[in-house]
Amino acid sequence: MDIVQDQTAAATVPGASTPAPAGEPAARVVTRDVSVFYGQKQALFDVSIDIPDRSVTSFIGPSGCGKSTFLRCINRMNDTIDGCRVSGIVELDGEDINRPDLDVVELRARVGMVFQKPNPFPKSIYQNVAYGPRIHGMTRNKAELDEIVVTSLKRAGLFEEVKDRLDQPGTGLSGGQQQRLCIARAIATRPEVLLMDEPCSALDPIATAIIEELIDELRENFTIVIVTHSMQQAARVSQKTAFFHLGKLIETGDTEQIFTNPRHEKTQDYITGRFG
């Protein structure tokens, strides 16, 4: 299959981080020739991409095309799947995250994740957000922990709605509020990168609009990578878009270019609804 990848990525020596073109943010995450195997089955083939800092990058493509599998390579969540093997290079700020001596717990503090279905802990709203900073030893006293909890809830656009019931269960919130609580929990450890795996697929249109607005605000401080089944959402929230098909990265570029003037025929077919 003729695969057209981003020209910058294709021309780069594996493992070498490249400076971003003038006017573009530097790459926070760099991957080269990343493949994923589940036992004997190969699910992802030689994916190379630069993910820029303080921006939103969307992964789009049909169901089962490998976009969520690739997302999990960025914080080594695939390590938790029996029989899963990852090859290639994944760098965060120039550091190989797959090296054997890397502290995976610390990595997942630096690379937060929000899942498809809201999954608050069966704890109070306060304890949900405080959990990460507490286990990572980020605070010296309760006043500092309180500050992180409040700041995270404010950044997630949730504080005003829950400030009088922080001791009540997070599971008692609405679906959209639960997802914002999970975002607050993810950013409480002050990650550099925030991964979002179809964060709005279980939400109604109003809650989705709130989350999308929040994503736009958060990109001022975080590198965000979002897997979405909605091309409209990708067009609304992201600056960069990567299109996956059958485990391969077909094309990546500026979101506007991908949706208005794609270089690859398969991308054109997908965004015009000919398959997917």
N, C-alpha and C positions, 0 to 999 in steps of 0.2 A: 504494500500500500504506500502511495506517495504521501509522505507526511510533511507538511509545511509548518515548521515551528518558528518562533520568534528569531529573527535573523541574528540579533545580538547573542541570544542563548546558543544558537547553533554554531556560531563562530568562536565560542569561548572554549578554552582548554578546560576539561573537567577539573573541578576543585578550585579553580581560580576565580575569585570574585572580581567582577568588572565594574569600573566606575560607571555611574549612570550618565546618559546623554545630558548635555547642558540643559538646565531648566527642569529636569526631572529629579524626584527624590531618589536618594541612594537606595540600593537593594538592601532590605533587612534580612530576607530569607533568599538563599540561592540554592537551587537543586540542579544536579547534573546526573543524567542517565539513571534516574531512580526507577527501579523495577520492584514489583511486589509479587510474591508467590504464596498461594495457599496450598501447601503440600506440593503436588506436581502441577497444579494449575497456575498459570501466570495471569494475574489480574491487571497488572500495570506494566507498561513497556517504555523504558528509557525516557522518562519525563525530565526535561530540563526547562527551568523557568526561573526568572528573577522576580521576586515579589517586593515592590517598593515600600519604603517606610512611610508611615503616616498617610495611608491611602487605603481604599477598599478595593480588593481584587476579588472578582466573582469567578467561581468555577461553574460552568453550565454544561449540559449534555444530557442525553437520554438516561433513564434509570439503568443502573448497573454498568455505567461506562467507566467507573473508576475514580470519579471525582471525590467521593467521601473517603475512599481508600487512600488517595493521595493526601487529602487533608490530614488524615491520621498519621501520616509519615512525619509531619512537621512537629508533633509533640510525642512521637513514639507510642501512640496509643495502640498501634498494631502489635506492639510487644505483648499485649494482653490476650492476643488471639492465638490459640494453640495451632502450631503448624505454619504460622505466618513467617515469611522471611523477606527482608528488605535488602536490596543491594543498591549501590550508587552513593552519591554524596548529597547530604542535606546540611547546609551551613546556616547557622543563626549568628549574625554579626561576625562572620568569618570563622566561626568555631564549628567543627564537625560534631553534630549532635549524636551521631551513631558510634562514636568511639567508646570502647568497652568501659573505660573508667569514668564516663560521664554520670553524674548524679541525676537520674531520671526524675526524681521528686522535685529537684531544683529546676530542671528543665520545664516541668509542667507548671511551676510557679511563674516562669518567664513566658510561657506560651499557654494562655488560658483557653478554655473551650466551653462553648455553649452548644447544647445538643438540640436535636429536632423536637423532642418532647420536653416541656418544662419538668425538671427533676429536683425540686427543692428537697433538702434533707428534712426528715421528720423532727425538726427542731423549730425554735422560735425564729422569727424574721431576723432578729439580732444575731442569734447563734449561727444562722446560715451564712451571714456575711463575715462574721468574726472567725469562722472555722479556719480558713486558710491562713490569715495572718497569725493566728494563735499557733498552729502546728509548725509554721515556718519560723517562729520566734521573731516576728517582725516588730513587736512592741515590748516596751519595758513595764508598762503599767496599764491600768484600765482606762485612764484618760486618753492615752494614745490609741488604744483599741477602739474606744468610743469614737474618736475622731476619724479613724479609717472607716468604720461602719457608716457613719453619717455621710462622709464624703463619697463613699462608693454608692450609697443609695441615692444621693443627689445626682451623681454622674449618670446613674441608670434611670433618672427621671421618676423615681419611686418614693423619695423621702416624704414629700408633702402628703402623699396618700396613706403612709403607714406610720408616721412619726409618733402617733398616739397609741400604737399597738405593737411596738417592737418586740414585746414579750409574748405575742400570740403566734400560733403555728404558721409557718410559711405556706403550708399546704392548704390553709384556709383562704388564700388569695384567689382571685380570678386567674384564668389561664394566662392572659397577657401580663398581669402583675407577677405571676410566678416566673414567667420568662425574664422579666426585667429584674426580678430578685436573683435569678441565676446569672444574669449579666453582672449585677452588682457583686455577687459572690466571686465571679471569675476575675473581675478587675480589682478586687480587694487586695490581691497579692502583688499589685502593681506590675502586671505582665507587660512585656514589650510587644507581644503579638497576641491577637485575640482571634481564635478560630470559631466559626459559627456554621454548624451543619444543619442547613435548612431550618433556621431558628423561627420562621413564621409559618411553617407548614401546618401546625396544629392550631393556629390562631385565626380569629375572625378578621375581616377587613379593617375594622377600626383599630384593633390591637396591632395588626400588621403595620398600619401607617405610623403608629406610635414607635414601634421598634425600628422602622426604617428611618424615622427622624432621629432617633437615638443613635443609630449607626453613623449617620452623617455627622453628628456632634462628636462622637467618640473618635473618629478618624483624625481629629486634631491632635490627639495624644497617643493613639495606638495604631499599629499596623493591623489591619483587619482583613481576614480571608473568609469569604462566605460561599458555601455551597448552596445553590438555589435551583429549584426546578422551574422557577418562574423567570422567563427572559425579561418580562416587564420589570420585575424587581431588580434584576441585574442591571438593567439600563438606568433605573432610578438611583441606585445607591452606590454603584462602583465606578471607579476611574479606569480600572483595567479589567479585562475579561479574558478567561481562558476556556476554550471549548474542547471537551474530551469526547472521544467516541471509541468504543470497543477497547478501552484500556490505554488508548494513546492520546497524547496531547496533539490535537490537530492544528490549533492556531491560538496565538495569544497576542494581544495588542490593546491599544486604547479602546475603551468600551464603545465610544462613538464610531470608531473605525470598524470594529467587529460587527456592529449592527447595521451599518450603512454601506460599508464597502469591504466585505470580507475577502481575504486573498484566496481562500480555499473553497472549492466547490461544495465540500461536505458541510462546511460552516454555513454557506448560503442556503443549502437544502434544509438544514436544521432550523435556522432562524426564520425561514419562510414557511415552515410547517410541512415540508415534504416528507419528513420522517421524524420520529421521536415519540 
